[in-house]
């Protein structure tokens, strides 16, 4: 994961933390406002003189003002969170694109090595066929051994683990037989 993605994740988390903190404060303010309104209502219902609950009204008005401020802040923080979320998504898309491009670049490098290796294989195979054609009595067996080793290496068939050995070791008995 790139540092840009990590930074975007951290920014998103910071924005989420701020949204949650403001939401919690807003909930507490709303509860306070409701409680003060209930107290004022009870005082009015009990016939109390308005000056006896004036302090509660002033506190409720202050809390109501804070609620308006925090609702406005919540709106801005929601926008900040959305921006942070989109920034993270873009950073992740960019990181995925970079990873895919790196895989493509590696595949190109591997394809070039494969091409070179295959060309070397064909040269070696043709040279071995030419050498096999000069071995009396084992020409066909050596060519078959060559094909069996290639088949084994590519497809694990024929299912003879001996074909996993180095070709120089596999061909030695045939060379010994040709030299007799």
N, C-alpha and C positions, 0 to 999 in steps of 0.2 A: 504494500500500500504506500503510495507516495505521500510525501509530506504535505502536498497540496490537499489531498483527500483528508489527511489527518487534521490539517488546519481547518478545513471546511466542516468536518465533524465536530471539532471543538467549538467553532463559531455557532453551529446549529444548537449544540448543547447549551452554550451560554445564552443564546436567544430563548431557548425553551425554559431554562432556569429563571430568566427574567419574567417571561410570560407567567410562569407558575407562581412566582413571588408576588407579582401584581394581582393575580387572580385571588391568591390567598388573602392579601391585604384588602382587596375589594369585598370579599366575602365577610371579613371581620367588620369592615365599615358598614356594610349593609345590615348586619346583625345589630350593630350598635345603633344605627339609625332607627331600626325597627323597635328596639328596646326603648329608646328615648321617646319615640312616637307613642308607644304604648303607655309610658309613664305620663306623658303630657295628656293623652286621651283619658287616662284614669283620673288625673287631677281635675280635668274639665268636667268629667262625669260626676265627680264627687263635689263639684261646685266650688273648687278652690279659686281664689282670686288670681287673675293673670300674673300678677307680680310674683307669686309664689313659685311658679314654674318658668319664669323668664330665663333663668340660667340654663335650664334644660332645653328650652327652645333655642337659645344661642348656641349651645353645644350641638344640638341636632342640626342647626343651619350650617355650622362649621363642618360637621361630618358629611352633610349633603354636598357641600362644596368640594370636599375631598373626594367624594364618590365620583363627582363629575370629572375631576382631574384624573383620577385613576382609571376611569372608563376611557378617557381620551388617551392616556398612556397605554392602556391595554390594546387599543386600536393600532397605535404606532408599533407596539411590540409584536402584534400579530403580523403586521407587514414585515417587520425585521425578521421574524421567524420564517415567513414564506420566502423571503430573499435568501436567507441562510440555507434553507432546504433546497432551493433551486441551485444555489452555488455548489452545494454538496453533490447534487445529481450531476451537474456539469463536470465537476472535478472527477467523479466516478466514471462518467462517459469518456472523459479525456484519458484517464488512467487505463480504461479498458482498450481504448483505441491505441494507446502507446504499447500496451502488452501485445495486442494483435499485430501491430506493425513490427515489434521485436520478433514475434514468432514468424512472420512473413520473411523478415530479413534473415533469420536463422535458417528457414527452409531454403531460401535462395543459396545461402552458403553451403548448406548440406547438399542441395541439388548439384552444385558445381563440383563438390567433392565426390558425389555419387557418379556424376558424368566422367570425371577423371578416373575414378576407381574402376568403373565399368570399361572404359577404354583400355586401361592397363590390363584388366582381366582378359579382354578379347585378344590383346597382343600376346599375353602369356598363354592363353588357351591355344591360339594358332601356333605358337612356337612349340608347345607341348605336343600338339597333334603332328607337327612336322617331325619332332623327335620320335614320337611313337611309331610313325610310319617307317622308321629306320631300324626298329627293334624286331629281329626275326622271331616269329612264332608267338609274340605277345602283343602285336600291334592292336588288334581288336580288343583284347582284354584291358590294355592300358587306356584306350579311348573310352571303353565302357566304365572303367574306374573313374575317369575324369568326369563323365556325365553323372555317375552315381554320387560322387562327392558334391557336385554342384546341386543336384536334386536334394541331397540330404541337407545341405547348408540352407537352401531356399525353402524347402517344404518339410524337412525332417522325414523324407521318404527317399530311398527305402529305409525302413526303420532299423538301421544298423548303426549303433553308436560308434563303431570303429571309424565310420566316415567323418567323424568330428576331429579325428587326428590330423596332424599336418600332412599335406599331400606328399611331401618328400618322404615321410615315413611309410605311407601307404604304397607308394610306387616301388620302394626298395626291393620287395620280393620279386617283382616282375623284372626289374633290372638285373637282379641276380640270375633269374631264370634265363633271360636273354643272353647273358654272358657265358652260359655253359656251352 
